[in-house]
């Protein structure tokens, strides 16, 4: 049942318990009904009254969404103003793409936050299905998929460029602008297709045929449908492999920095230690945002054969967006000179040799 009239229960004088597969129906049953399962309560993201059930959740989404939006816009503006003065065009181009990817997450969060305000003028429960079938929910779903997917892939490319610049600066294999353009085009094409396809097949479909089922956050969580389950597993697998690659490369970069620090003067040693710590912090902070998401998905599939979608909603909305909010500060806004040093050291050596 997608829609039901408020007076649908009128005249059912002997109705005292109600079992349903849809939470919102429990928001409409008469007060005399003592038992209604399931029900929207404080343990879920949405309640009968509001899309975002908790004031802390509302504040969190507004804060993280604003940080992601403002922070990444500053990165784009700052990089644009420095583009002509810097020879570091590859670094700027890669970080700009990461900022655009994270900007999509900011738009996603603000769509959810604004929808919560707009829908709060009515009791959310009875109109929840209208929101789940709204074009903005489809857009939000596509944005969160595209952002989380492309962000990880772009970070892999940034890591590879840093690896080449720091570990093998004299190698003939160097990152070129042409290669960067090619890789970014591939990443965005894959990300757009990967995000649009499941959303397209969710349009005007009942919950069990939607990628986000009845999730008011419009975030993918459908493990009941075999096709969407395969999509979810593929999504997890690709991003997990990407993180393994980043861990391996950052470990090698860290080892290279420590090794070179032993052969140079003390001031350089201190700078290298700071650089190594910064690299480790970037990796760990991003990884910590993803680990809970991987754990809930993999533990659910392996241990009990199903994923706890309620927990998945909380993990997804509380951890993944943080990554997009902190990335601009980690990659650009904090200590820009170190960022330039990371990228320029290898490229400058190569240009000097040439």
Rosetta silent file (secondary structure, phi, psi, omega in degrees, C-alpha in Angstrom):
SEQUENCE: XXXXXXXXXXXXXXXXXXXXXXXXXXXXXXXXXXXXXXXXXXXXXXXXXXXXXXXXXXXXXXXXXXXXXXXXXXXXXXXXXXXXXXXXXXXXXXXXXXXXXXXXXXXXXXXXXXXXXXXXXXXXXXXXXXXXXXXXXXXXXXXXXXXXXXXXXXXXXXXXXXXXXXXXXXXXXXXXXXXXXXXXXXXXXXXXXXXXXXXXXXXXXXXXXXXXXXXXXXXXXXXXXXXXXXXXXXXXXXXXXXXXXXXXXXXXXXXXXXXXXXXXXXXXXXXXXXXXXXXXXXXXXXXXXXXXXXXXXXXXXXXXXXXXXXXXXXXXXXXXXXXXXXXXXXXXXXXXXXXXXXXXXXXXXXXXXX
SCORE:     score description
SCORE:     0.000 S_00000001
   1 L     0.000  121.126 -179.556    0.000    0.000    0.000 S_00000001
   2 L   -93.086  -38.055 -177.185    1.550    3.292   -1.097 S_00000001
   3 L  -135.668  144.521  179.786   -1.200    5.717   -0.126 S_00000001
   4 L  -147.840  140.784 -178.800   -4.071    5.493    2.333 S_00000001
   5 L   -75.019  145.937 -179.102   -6.729    7.980    3.388 S_00000001
   6 H   -58.233  -29.005 -177.861   -6.654    9.251    7.015 S_00000001
   7 H   -93.047   15.703 -176.075  -10.222    7.985    7.613 S_00000001
   8 H   -63.895  -25.658 -177.138   -9.451    4.465    6.351 S_00000001
   9 H   -95.604    4.915 -178.873   -9.656    3.046    9.891 S_00000001
  10 L   -65.740  132.257  178.209  -12.994    4.681   10.689 S_00000001
  11 L    92.717   -6.787  179.012  -15.589    2.201   11.930 S_00000001
  12 L   -88.171   76.683 -172.743  -13.097   -0.514   12.924 S_00000001
  13 L   -70.075  -24.538 -176.612  -14.231   -0.577   16.544 S_00000001
  14 L  -101.295   17.501 -179.942  -12.602   -3.905   17.395 S_00000001
  15 L   -86.610  111.914 -179.218   -9.153   -3.064   16.024 S_00000001
  16 L  -121.867  -16.027  176.823   -6.640   -3.312   18.878 S_00000001
  17 E  -139.208  151.346 -174.153   -3.505   -4.636   17.163 S_00000001
  18 E  -147.458  125.016  177.068   -2.053   -3.973   13.732 S_00000001
  19 E  -113.437  131.453 -176.491    0.777   -5.664   11.834 S_00000001
  20 L  -149.530  156.680  175.964    2.185   -3.985    8.735 S_00000001
  21 L   -90.885   -2.631 -179.005    5.253   -3.897    6.536 S_00000001
  22 L  -119.013  124.764 -178.572    5.130   -0.111    6.391 S_00000001
  23 H   -59.070  -40.954 -170.119    6.102    2.072    9.335 S_00000001
  24 H   -64.284  -23.639  179.654    3.948    5.025    8.331 S_00000001
  25 H   -64.610  -30.050  178.603    0.668    3.082    8.746 S_00000001
  26 H   -70.248  -15.245  176.551    1.313    2.940   12.488 S_00000001
  27 H   -80.328  -10.954 -172.346    1.216    6.748   12.471 S_00000001
  28 L  -113.947  -11.375 -176.976   -2.394    6.641   11.258 S_00000001
  29 L   -69.191  154.077  179.342   -4.066    3.923   13.324 S_00000001
  30 L   -60.853  155.966 -177.300   -6.604    5.006   15.988 S_00000001
  31 L   -62.306  -25.263 -178.604   -5.322    5.721   19.478 S_00000001
  32 L   -70.392  -16.250  177.833   -7.155    2.655   20.853 S_00000001
  33 L   -70.551  116.552 -175.729   -4.759    0.383   18.919 S_00000001
  34 L   -85.497  -30.665 -176.726   -2.325   -0.812   21.591 S_00000001
  35 E  -127.084  123.860  175.365    0.065   -2.751   19.363 S_00000001
  36 E  -139.159  116.116 -176.591    1.320   -1.697   15.946 S_00000001
  37 E  -125.153  131.436   -7.591    4.378   -3.408   14.460 S_00000001
  38 L   -79.293  175.081  178.963    6.580   -1.994   13.027 S_00000001
  39 L  -142.133  148.987  174.573    6.377    1.601   14.183 S_00000001
  40 L   -75.194  124.636 -179.905    8.361    4.781   13.678 S_00000001
  41 L  -142.409 -170.753 -175.347   10.062    5.558   16.981 S_00000001
  42 L   -68.326  -10.654 -179.105   13.118    7.236   18.463 S_00000001
  43 L   -89.188   -3.146  178.644   15.341    4.386   17.305 S_00000001
  44 L  -111.225  166.432 -178.642   14.809    5.210   13.627 S_00000001
  45 L   -70.868  -30.357 -178.574   15.941    8.188   11.566 S_00000001
  46 L  -114.310  155.633  176.761   12.350    9.292   10.870 S_00000001
  47 L  -125.456  178.231  177.324    9.318    9.635   13.115 S_00000001
  48 L   -63.206  -30.139 -175.506    5.596   10.016   12.526 S_00000001
  49 L   -87.457  -39.176 -171.401    6.028   13.777   12.853 S_00000001
  50 L  -136.873  153.942  176.026    9.275   14.502   10.982 S_00000001
  51 L   -63.830  -44.557  175.486   11.584   13.175    8.296 S_00000001
  52 L  -104.073  109.839 -168.869   14.535   13.706   10.655 S_00000001
  53 L   -72.660  -26.120 -172.417   13.378   12.436   14.030 S_00000001
  54 L  -112.475  139.095  176.874   16.145   13.888   16.197 S_00000001
  55 H   -64.371  -33.573  177.989   17.133   17.527   16.672 S_00000001
  56 H   -66.070  -36.497  177.809   20.763   16.378   16.922 S_00000001
  57 H   -68.069  -40.462  177.426   20.414   14.666   13.532 S_00000001
  58 H   -61.025  -47.137 -179.983   18.919   17.814   12.033 S_00000001
  59 H   -63.718  -41.573 -179.173   21.777   19.941   13.388 S_00000001
  60 H   -59.913  -47.270 -177.345   24.373   17.399   12.251 S_00000001
  61 H   -65.967  -39.616  177.610   23.107   17.325    8.662 S_00000001
  62 H   -65.129  -43.296 -177.650   22.942   21.121    8.450 S_00000001
  63 H   -67.446  -51.591 -178.294   26.450   21.541    9.897 S_00000001
  64 H   -65.646  -40.096  178.063   28.154   18.817    7.844 S_00000001
  65 H   -62.117  -42.482  179.372   26.247   19.813    4.699 S_00000001
  66 H   -67.504  -41.809  177.975   27.259   23.456    5.121 S_00000001
  67 H   -62.124  -43.980  179.696   30.891   22.548    5.830 S_00000001
  68 H   -63.564  -40.702 -178.566   31.024   20.294    2.769 S_00000001
  69 H   -69.723  -53.190 -176.019   29.440   22.981    0.596 S_00000001
  70 H   -68.787  -45.823 -178.019   31.433   25.981    1.853 S_00000001
  71 H   -59.186  -45.763 -177.714   34.743   24.148    2.320 S_00000001
  72 H   -74.590  -30.119  173.655   34.790   22.655   -1.160 S_00000001
  73 H   -65.847  -39.937  177.218   33.647   25.909   -2.784 S_00000001
  74 H   -62.087  -41.890  178.267   36.566   27.668   -1.072 S_00000001
  75 H   -59.018  -47.401 -178.845   38.927   25.006   -2.427 S_00000001
  76 H   -63.587  -42.951  179.732   37.648   25.530   -5.977 S_00000001
  77 H   -66.473  -44.050 -179.462   37.850   29.341   -5.706 S_00000001
  78 H   -63.353  -45.212 -179.916   41.306   29.232   -4.120 S_00000001
  79 H   -66.372  -35.152  178.290   42.686   26.827   -6.706 S_00000001
  80 H   -65.749  -39.714 -179.482   41.213   28.873   -9.547 S_00000001
  81 H   -70.082  -26.381 -178.426   42.906   32.033   -8.237 S_00000001
  82 H   -95.720   -4.073 -172.511   46.265   30.221   -7.932 S_00000001
  83 L   -59.730  -44.623 -176.959   46.042   28.366  -11.238 S_00000001
  84 L   -72.313  -28.659 -176.776   47.975   30.901  -13.321 S_00000001
  85 L   -85.009  -19.136 -174.662   50.666   31.404  -10.682 S_00000001
  86 L  -102.723  143.726  172.425   51.305   27.728  -10.030 S_00000001
  87 L   -89.901   -1.055 -173.224   53.127   25.177  -12.148 S_00000001
  88 L   -90.139   53.985 -172.118   51.368   22.523  -10.147 S_00000001
  89 H   -67.431  -35.010 -179.307   48.455   22.124  -12.574 S_00000001
  90 H   -64.432  -45.791 -179.956   48.040   18.368  -12.113 S_00000001
  91 H   -60.531  -46.450 -179.441   47.690   18.687   -8.341 S_00000001
  92 H   -62.341  -42.117 -179.362   45.183   21.513   -8.642 S_00000001
  93 H   -62.771  -44.446 -179.039   43.179   19.619  -11.255 S_00000001
  94 H   -66.307  -44.781 -179.696   42.979   16.453   -9.140 S_00000001
  95 H   -66.786  -34.918  176.380   42.048   18.292   -5.945 S_00000001
  96 H   -61.752  -41.484  178.268   39.424   20.299   -7.851 S_00000001
  97 H   -65.320  -38.685  176.620   37.789   17.076   -9.003 S_00000001
  98 H   -64.225  -40.076  179.072   37.799   15.769   -5.435 S_00000001
  99 H   -63.995  -40.267  177.951   36.210   19.029   -4.287 S_00000001
 100 H   -64.146  -41.727  178.403   33.472   18.717   -6.926 S_00000001
 101 H   -61.626  -45.731  179.817   32.813   15.136   -5.835 S_00000001
 102 H   -70.550  -26.742  176.826   32.574   16.156   -2.173 S_00000001
 103 H   -63.358  -34.581  177.963   30.431   19.132   -3.165 S_00000001
 104 H   -61.783  -36.888  177.653   27.811   16.661   -4.403 S_00000001
 105 H   -65.894  -37.642  176.340   27.623   15.216   -0.889 S_00000001
 106 H   -61.672  -43.047  177.173   27.004   18.706    0.457 S_00000001
 107 H   -62.665  -40.573  178.788   24.121   19.157   -1.988 S_00000001
 108 H   -58.900  -49.014 -177.990   22.738   15.753   -0.947 S_00000001
 109 H   -63.671  -39.635 -179.437   22.725   16.669    2.745 S_00000001
 110 H   -70.298  -32.064  174.444   21.123   20.043    2.119 S_00000001
 111 H   -61.412  -45.521  179.335   18.370   18.436    0.011 S_00000001
 112 H   -64.535  -43.231 -178.569   17.546   16.146    2.953 S_00000001
 113 H   -64.048  -43.533  179.938   17.731   19.028    5.446 S_00000001
 114 H   -68.550  -39.614  177.576   15.474   21.292    3.361 S_00000001
 115 H   -60.501  -37.958  178.598   13.023   18.442    2.710 S_00000001
 116 H   -61.313  -41.331  179.743   12.783   17.927    6.479 S_00000001
 117 H   -68.663  -46.383 -177.862   11.801   21.573    6.955 S_00000001
 118 H   -63.085  -42.973 -176.869    9.322   21.624    4.067 S_00000001
 119 H   -78.794  -11.836 -177.543    7.650   18.361    5.103 S_00000001
 120 L   -72.578  -11.721  177.903    7.505   19.339    8.785 S_00000001
 121 L   -70.507  -17.597  175.754    4.437   21.501    8.102 S_00000001
 122 L  -122.907  167.525  173.568    2.508   18.221    7.938 S_00000001
 123 L   -70.870  122.918 -170.580    2.748   14.955    9.853 S_00000001
 124 H   -66.305  -39.936 -173.627    5.499   13.116    7.975 S_00000001
 125 H   -47.028  -56.402 -177.220    4.269    9.529    8.417 S_00000001
 126 H   -65.753  -22.894 -178.345    1.216    9.649    6.110 S_00000001
 127 H  -105.775   11.484 -176.873    3.114   11.547    3.386 S_00000001
 128 H   -60.604  -39.324 -178.906    6.357    9.560    3.617 S_00000001
 129 H   -66.549  -32.328  177.291    5.642    7.627    0.426 S_00000001
 130 H   -63.690  -38.949  176.770    5.108   10.879   -1.464 S_00000001
 131 H   -67.415  -42.882 -177.962    8.602   11.954   -0.444 S_00000001
 132 H   -65.456  -22.109  178.038   10.125    8.598   -1.383 S_00000001
 133 L  -102.380    8.913 -177.797    8.612    8.933   -4.873 S_00000001
 134 L   -82.443  144.004  178.491    9.592   12.596   -5.258 S_00000001
 135 H   -55.047  -32.789  179.380   12.159   13.609   -7.936 S_00000001
 136 H   -67.424  -31.162  176.002   14.302   15.265   -5.245 S_00000001
 137 H   -69.317  -40.116  175.450   14.614   11.925   -3.446 S_00000001
 138 H   -61.596  -43.706  179.476   15.763   10.325   -6.710 S_00000001
 139 H   -63.215  -44.035  179.577   18.251   13.175   -7.174 S_00000001
 140 H   -60.343  -41.722  178.508   19.494   12.825   -3.593 S_00000001
 141 H   -60.792  -46.421  179.790   20.024    9.090   -4.112 S_00000001
 142 H   -63.697  -39.419 -178.446   22.059    9.691   -7.277 S_00000001
 143 H   -65.529  -45.041 -177.144   24.126   12.411   -5.592 S_00000001
 144 H   -68.360  -33.924  176.880   25.097   10.347   -2.550 S_00000001
 145 H   -68.959  -50.868 -177.746   26.082    7.376   -4.738 S_00000001
 146 H   -60.986  -42.197 -178.063   28.066    9.463   -7.225 S_00000001
 147 H   -65.197  -52.483 -176.956   29.807   11.440   -4.484 S_00000001
 148 H   -64.684  -35.870 -177.528   30.872    8.513   -2.292 S_00000001
 149 H   -73.911  -51.901 -177.385   31.952    6.406   -5.285 S_00000001
 150 H   -69.480  -32.842  179.920   33.904    9.031   -7.251 S_00000001
 151 H   -58.957  -45.880  179.924   35.453   10.522   -4.110 S_00000001
 152 H   -65.691  -43.127 -178.848   37.185    7.248   -3.243 S_00000001
 153 H   -65.576  -38.472  178.584   38.367    6.665   -6.822 S_00000001
 154 H   -67.512  -37.829  177.252   39.742   10.208   -7.095 S_00000001
 155 H   -63.677  -32.865  175.226   41.597    9.788   -3.798 S_00000001
 156 H   -63.336  -44.754 -179.382   43.226    6.675   -5.266 S_00000001
 157 H   -64.694  -41.116  176.408   44.432    8.697   -8.259 S_00000001
 158 H   -61.390  -41.558  179.107   45.752   11.453   -5.968 S_00000001
 159 H   -63.631  -41.945  178.335   47.561    8.808   -3.927 S_00000001
 160 H   -61.928  -43.321  178.878   49.139    7.296   -7.053 S_00000001
 161 H   -63.185  -40.506  177.710   50.364   10.736   -8.143 S_00000001
 162 H   -65.599  -39.585  179.244   51.842   11.372   -4.706 S_00000001
 163 H   -60.311  -48.086 -179.748   53.489    7.963   -4.755 S_00000001
 164 H   -63.001  -41.903 -176.621   55.148    8.645   -8.121 S_00000001
 165 H   -68.246  -36.254 -174.022   56.236   12.141   -7.064 S_00000001
 166 H   -96.456  -44.701 -173.881   57.730   11.127   -3.722 S_00000001
 167 H   -85.432  -40.605 -177.949   58.855    7.501   -4.048 S_00000001
 168 L  -127.532   61.415 -175.777   59.913    7.358   -7.724 S_00000001
 169 L   -67.548  -23.028 -177.380   60.555   10.998   -8.743 S_00000001
 170 L   -98.445    5.974 -179.709   63.207   10.064  -11.336 S_00000001
 171 L   -71.261  152.161  176.608   61.151    7.380  -13.036 S_00000001
 172 L   -71.111  -21.823  179.064   60.235    7.740  -16.694 S_00000001
 173 L   -86.817  100.379 -179.937   56.642    6.991  -15.728 S_00000001
 174 L  -120.975  154.716  177.917   55.273   10.329  -14.593 S_00000001
 175 L   -73.675  125.027  177.733   51.783   11.682  -14.171 S_00000001
 176 L  -111.505  163.371  179.376   50.898   13.904  -17.119 S_00000001
 177 H   -64.512  -36.316  178.904   48.011   16.274  -17.609 S_00000001
 178 H   -62.830  -42.463  178.485   46.723   14.118  -20.451 S_00000001
 179 H   -65.002  -40.845  179.127   46.676   11.069  -18.178 S_00000001
 180 H   -61.829  -44.007  177.447   44.910   13.061  -15.461 S_00000001
 181 H   -60.107  -44.265 -177.942   42.217   14.190  -17.929 S_00000001
 182 H   -63.265  -46.399 -178.464   41.736   10.616  -19.154 S_00000001
 183 H   -65.344  -42.448 -179.900   41.453    9.149  -15.659 S_00000001
 184 H   -65.994  -38.749  176.923   39.056   11.836  -14.436 S_00000001
 185 H   -61.406  -43.247  179.274   36.835   11.400  -17.486 S_00000001
 186 H   -64.418  -43.749 -179.459   36.711    7.656  -16.832 S_00000001
 187 H   -60.982  -45.966 -177.513   35.971    8.145  -13.118 S_00000001
 188 H   -70.615  -36.857  177.097   33.099   10.549  -13.745 S_00000001
 189 H   -63.611  -45.877  178.853   31.592    8.457  -16.532 S_00000001
 190 H   -63.528  -45.032 -178.529   31.672    5.345  -14.333 S_00000001
 191 H   -62.442  -42.229 -179.543   30.367    7.265  -11.320 S_00000001
 192 H   -66.897  -46.309  178.788   27.465    8.839  -13.211 S_00000001
 193 H   -62.733  -43.277 -177.533   26.412    5.566  -14.841 S_00000001
 194 H   -64.283  -30.822 -178.361   26.809    3.696  -11.553 S_00000001
 195 H   -88.798  -33.659 -175.942   24.605    6.210   -9.724 S_00000001
 196 H   -77.236  -38.743 -175.323   21.935    6.811  -12.361 S_00000001
 197 H   -56.495  -55.338 -179.047   21.151    3.188  -13.273 S_00000001
 198 H   -65.507  -31.654  178.009   19.797    1.983   -9.889 S_00000001
 199 H   -68.947  -40.157  179.657   17.987    5.285   -9.379 S_00000001
 200 H   -60.162  -42.557 -179.320   16.408    5.072  -12.828 S_00000001
 201 L   -76.984   -5.362  177.933   15.017    1.613  -12.091 S_00000001
 202 L   -94.440  -12.109 -174.840   13.650    2.918   -8.764 S_00000001
 203 L   -61.960  125.852  177.011   11.465    5.615  -10.310 S_00000001
 204 L    56.210   33.268  178.731    7.781    5.188   -9.406 S_00000001
 205 L  -108.406  153.699  173.532    8.435    1.727   -7.981 S_00000001
 206 L   -65.956  164.482 -173.319    7.183    0.230   -4.688 S_00000001
 207 H   -51.980  -43.690 -175.526    9.663    0.076   -1.830 S_00000001
 208 H   -69.927  -11.618  177.493   10.944   -3.436   -2.423 S_00000001
 209 H  -108.333   13.213  176.955   11.875   -2.461   -6.002 S_00000001
 210 L  -106.180  146.186  179.635   13.717    0.726   -5.012 S_00000001
 211 L   -63.487  -29.386 -179.141   17.448    0.891   -4.342 S_00000001
 212 L  -106.599   11.281  178.945   16.720    2.818   -1.113 S_00000001
 213 L    44.411 -114.913 -179.282   13.533    0.848   -0.193 S_00000001
 214 L  -110.754   21.889 -178.208   11.725    2.943    2.482 S_00000001
 215 L   -72.886  114.600 -177.809   14.814    4.858    3.637 S_00000001
 216 L   -65.882  -17.979  177.232   13.789    8.483    4.173 S_00000001
 217 L   -82.226   -3.677 -179.328   17.418    9.524    3.603 S_00000001
 218 L    58.777   33.046 -178.410   17.145    8.141    0.037 S_00000001
 219 L  -104.333  134.979 -176.939   20.357    6.203    0.685 S_00000001
 220 L   -53.688  130.987  177.793   20.925    2.750   -0.931 S_00000001
 221 L  -159.395   18.312 -174.660   20.113   -0.139    1.416 S_00000001
 222 L   -86.092  102.178  176.290   18.145   -2.719   -0.610 S_00000001
 223 L  -105.157    0.306 -179.410   19.514   -6.187    0.143 S_00000001
 224 L   -83.642  -36.736  178.349   16.208   -7.950   -0.450 S_00000001
 225 L   -83.218  126.733 -173.554   16.199   -7.512   -4.222 S_00000001
 226 H   -60.765  -37.079 -178.411   18.859   -9.742   -5.825 S_00000001
 227 H   -70.490  -43.430  178.074   19.825   -7.163   -8.467 S_00000001
 228 H   -69.351  -33.987  177.571   20.224   -4.329   -5.986 S_00000001
 229 H   -62.685  -42.600  177.178   22.064   -6.658   -3.615 S_00000001
 230 H   -63.403  -37.436  177.180   24.589   -7.446   -6.362 S_00000001
 231 H   -63.480  -45.280 -179.986   24.928   -3.712   -6.992 S_00000001
 232 H   -61.707  -43.304  179.903   25.567   -3.079   -3.278 S_00000001
 233 H   -64.915  -42.403  178.371   28.167   -5.849   -3.101 S_00000001
 234 H   -62.893  -41.095  177.515   29.913   -4.552   -6.231 S_00000001
 235 H   -59.912  -47.755  179.462   29.895   -1.024   -4.760 S_00000001
 236 H   -64.409  -41.155 -177.286   31.456   -2.261   -1.519 S_00000001
 237 H   -64.329  -47.183 -178.644   34.017   -4.405   -3.340 S_00000001
 238 H   -62.253  -47.821 -178.942   35.275   -1.618   -5.627 S_00000001
 239 H   -68.171  -33.869  178.326   35.611    0.929   -2.829 S_00000001
 240 H   -65.961  -43.823  177.087   37.205   -1.659   -0.517 S_00000001
 241 H   -61.524  -39.373  178.623   39.844   -2.531   -3.139 S_00000001
 242 H   -60.047  -41.475  179.188   40.463    1.198   -3.597 S_00000001
 243 H   -68.254  -36.873  176.815   41.180    1.563    0.118 S_00000001
 244 H   -61.178  -42.921  178.198   43.562   -1.412    0.081 S_00000001
 245 H   -61.966  -44.517 -179.568   45.493    0.258   -2.752 S_00000001
 246 H   -64.482  -41.040  178.567   45.639    3.556   -0.846 S_00000001
 247 H   -61.470  -44.463 -179.701   46.828    1.882    2.352 S_00000001
 248 H   -63.136  -45.395 -177.614   49.603    0.085    0.464 S_00000001
 249 H   -70.330  -41.762  178.565   50.758    3.223   -1.371 S_00000001
 250 H   -65.892  -34.045  176.233   50.578    5.502    1.667 S_00000001
 251 H   -63.386  -41.760  178.435   52.569    2.945    3.664 S_00000001
 252 H   -67.358  -39.305  177.474   55.245    3.013    0.973 S_00000001
 253 H   -63.233  -45.131  179.808   55.201    6.825    0.913 S_00000001
 254 H   -59.817  -44.856  179.212   55.531    6.945    4.696 S_00000001
 255 H   -64.036  -39.167 -179.945   58.467    4.528    4.607 S_00000001
 256 H   -65.851  -41.356  179.230   60.148    6.542    1.844 S_00000001
 257 H   -64.599  -43.452  178.865   59.783    9.804    3.769 S_00000001
 258 H   -65.292  -38.361  179.801   61.238    8.262    6.929 S_00000001
 259 H   -66.056  -43.585 -179.619   64.105    6.734    4.970 S_00000001
 260 H   -69.617  -28.472 -179.737   65.009   10.010    3.274 S_00000001
 261 H   -64.216  -28.587 -179.140   64.775   11.846    6.602 S_00000001
 262 L   -73.600  -15.887 -174.839   67.730    9.837    7.922 S_00000001
 263 L  -106.283    3.523 -177.618   69.955   11.120    5.114 S_00000001
 264 L  -123.047  175.765 -176.336   69.248   14.852    5.383 S_00000001
 265 L   -68.903  168.431 -171.681   69.781   17.624    7.915 S_00000001
 266 H   -61.653  -40.344 -179.163   67.743   17.973   11.091 S_00000001
 267 H   -62.305  -40.265  178.399   65.420   20.747    9.831 S_00000001
 268 H   -68.366  -34.718  178.560   64.457   18.649    6.832 S_00000001
 269 H   -60.827  -43.481  179.079   63.965   15.661    9.097 S_00000001
 270 H   -62.774  -41.806  178.953   61.429   17.604   11.130 S_00000001
 271 H   -63.784  -40.798  179.849   59.603   18.683    7.959 S_00000001
 272 H   -66.086  -36.962  177.892   59.522   15.117    6.675 S_00000001
 273 H   -64.765  -42.369  177.866   58.124   13.868    9.962 S_00000001
 274 H   -61.829  -42.315  178.937   55.373   16.478    9.804 S_00000001
 275 H   -62.615  -44.221 -179.598   54.674   15.462    6.215 S_00000001
 276 H   -63.511  -41.042  178.448   54.541   11.769    7.128 S_00000001
 277 H   -63.886  -40.892  179.908   52.188   12.475   10.024 S_00000001
 278 H   -63.659  -43.169  178.635   49.945   14.536    7.748 S_00000001
 279 H   -61.234  -43.172  179.727   49.805   11.769    5.156 S_00000001
 280 H   -64.636  -39.598 -179.120   48.924    9.230    7.834 S_00000001
 281 H   -65.673  -40.297  178.165   46.238   11.508    9.261 S_00000001
 282 H   -59.542  -48.012 -177.907   44.636   11.989    5.836 S_00000001
 283 H   -65.234  -48.010 -175.898   44.451    8.249    5.268 S_00000001
 284 H   -65.108  -42.320 -178.720   43.259    7.339    8.768 S_00000001
 285 H   -63.890  -42.081  178.151   40.585   10.033    8.960 S_00000001
 286 H   -67.818  -40.996 -178.130   39.113    9.036    5.605 S_00000001
 287 H   -66.626  -38.226  179.356   39.340    5.346    6.394 S_00000001
 288 H   -63.129  -28.039  177.367   37.645    5.778    9.782 S_00000001
 289 H   -70.583  -27.692 -175.587   34.671    7.327    7.991 S_00000001
 290 H   -97.182  -28.237 -174.686   34.284    4.203    5.857 S_00000001
 291 H   -56.140  -46.227  178.756   35.159    1.369    8.264 S_00000001
 292 H   -59.387  -37.160  179.942   31.819    1.386   10.167 S_00000001
 293 H   -64.847  -44.065  177.704   29.956    1.266    6.849 S_00000001
 294 H   -64.152  -42.034 -176.147   32.003   -1.715    5.669 S_00000001
 295 H   -62.201  -48.140 -178.634   31.620   -3.473    9.012 S_00000001
 296 H   -60.938  -43.664 -179.165   27.809   -3.217    9.123 S_00000001
 297 H   -67.934  -52.069 -175.123   27.475   -4.421    5.530 S_00000001
 298 H   -69.865  -41.515  179.684   30.020   -7.242    5.608 S_00000001
 299 H   -62.719  -41.092  179.105   29.179   -8.456    9.122 S_00000001
 300 H   -64.208  -42.882 -178.535   25.505   -8.592    8.237 S_00000001
 301 H   -69.774  -40.135 -174.524   26.085  -10.512    5.012 S_00000001
 302 H   -80.806  -44.417 -172.128   28.620  -12.959    6.460 S_00000001
 303 H   -81.929  -47.588 -174.621   27.242  -13.600    9.960 S_00000001
 304 H  -119.100   -0.116  176.999   23.460  -13.541    9.600 S_00000001
 305 L    76.981    3.237  176.572   22.952  -13.375    5.848 S_00000001
 306 L  -149.875  152.718 -177.073   21.153  -10.028    6.027 S_00000001
 307 L   -98.445  136.105  175.756   22.112   -6.435    6.766 S_00000001
 308 L   -73.632   98.857 -172.761   20.543   -4.424    9.594 S_00000001
 309 H   -68.240  -27.319  178.057   19.181   -1.595    7.443 S_00000001
 310 H   -66.255  -48.056  176.915   18.303    0.589   10.449 S_00000001
 311 H   -62.694  -39.218  179.991   21.907    0.526   11.668 S_00000001
 312 H   -61.174  -38.135  178.305   23.075    0.976    8.084 S_00000001
 313 H   -62.714  -46.456 -179.984   21.006    4.170    7.801 S_00000001
 314 H   -63.158  -46.629 -179.449   22.574    5.647   10.930 S_00000001
 315 H   -61.990  -45.310 -177.412   26.100    4.651    9.895 S_00000001
 316 H   -62.780  -41.295 -175.726   25.609    5.913    6.353 S_00000001
 317 H   -82.411  -23.728 -177.107   24.253    9.315    7.333 S_00000001
 318 H   -94.889  -25.243 -173.813   26.647    9.898   10.255 S_00000001
 319 H  -107.724  -50.350 -175.734   29.995    8.689    8.860 S_00000001
 320 H   -59.431  -43.340 -179.763   30.244    8.901    5.058 S_00000001
 321 H   -63.365  -27.858  179.743   29.322   12.619    4.790 S_00000001
 322 H   -58.952  -36.970  179.354   32.040   13.540    7.310 S_00000001
 323 H   -55.821  -43.250 -178.714   34.599   12.412    4.750 S_00000001
 324 H   -72.010  -27.101 -179.657   33.350   15.035    2.282 S_00000001
 325 H   -79.142  -33.711 -176.618   33.358   17.757    4.936 S_00000001
 326 H   -91.342  -20.857 -178.522   36.923   17.171    6.152 S_00000001
 327 H   -54.267  -46.510 -179.512   38.588   16.459    2.789 S_00000001
 328 H   -61.302  -32.717  179.440   38.944   20.136    1.772 S_00000001
 329 H   -74.895  -35.188 -179.415   40.618   20.919    5.087 S_00000001
 330 H   -74.802  -39.258 -173.053   42.942   17.918    4.872 S_00000001
 331 H   -90.015  -28.199 -172.598   43.958   18.324    1.236 S_00000001
 332 H  -136.124  -51.667 -168.223   44.059   22.096    0.771 S_00000001
 333 H   -70.795  -22.137  177.261   42.841   24.435    3.478 S_00000001
 334 L  -102.841  117.077  175.238   45.314   23.278    6.130 S_00000001
 335 L    56.391   70.972 -178.613   48.943   24.075    5.370 S_00000001
 336 H   -62.480  -32.736 -179.493   48.810   24.662    1.629 S_00000001
 337 H   -61.108  -38.303  177.532   52.610   24.821    1.460 S_00000001
 338 H   -65.806  -38.928  178.014   52.867   21.199    2.525 S_00000001
 339 H   -60.543  -45.335  179.432   50.362   20.215   -0.146 S_00000001
 340 H   -63.435  -38.955 -179.460   52.463   21.970   -2.789 S_00000001
 341 H   -63.319  -40.714  179.837   55.587   20.345   -1.415 S_00000001
 342 H   -59.198  -46.426 -174.225   53.989   16.896   -1.655 S_00000001
 343 H   -82.542  -37.252 -170.149   53.049   17.351   -5.274 S_00000001
 344 H   -79.165  -27.753 -172.810   55.840   19.582   -6.575 S_00000001
 345 H   -54.973  -47.858 -178.337   58.885   17.732   -5.274 S_00000001
 346 H   -72.900  -43.970 -177.299   58.728   14.956   -7.819 S_00000001
 347 H   -65.390  -38.904 -179.303   57.480   17.006  -10.746 S_00000001
 348 H   -66.232  -37.681  178.545   60.101   19.722  -10.211 S_00000001
 349 H   -64.099  -40.619 -179.623   62.919   17.159  -10.145 S_00000001
 350 H   -65.000  -42.657 -179.607   61.731   15.676  -13.394 S_00000001
 351 H   -66.211  -34.632  178.233   61.516   19.098  -15.054 S_00000001
 352 H   -64.398  -42.090  179.270   65.030   19.931  -13.798 S_00000001
 353 H   -63.271  -35.704 -177.918   66.423   16.745  -15.348 S_00000001
 354 L   -74.993    0.000    0.000   64.743   17.597  -18.617 S_00000001
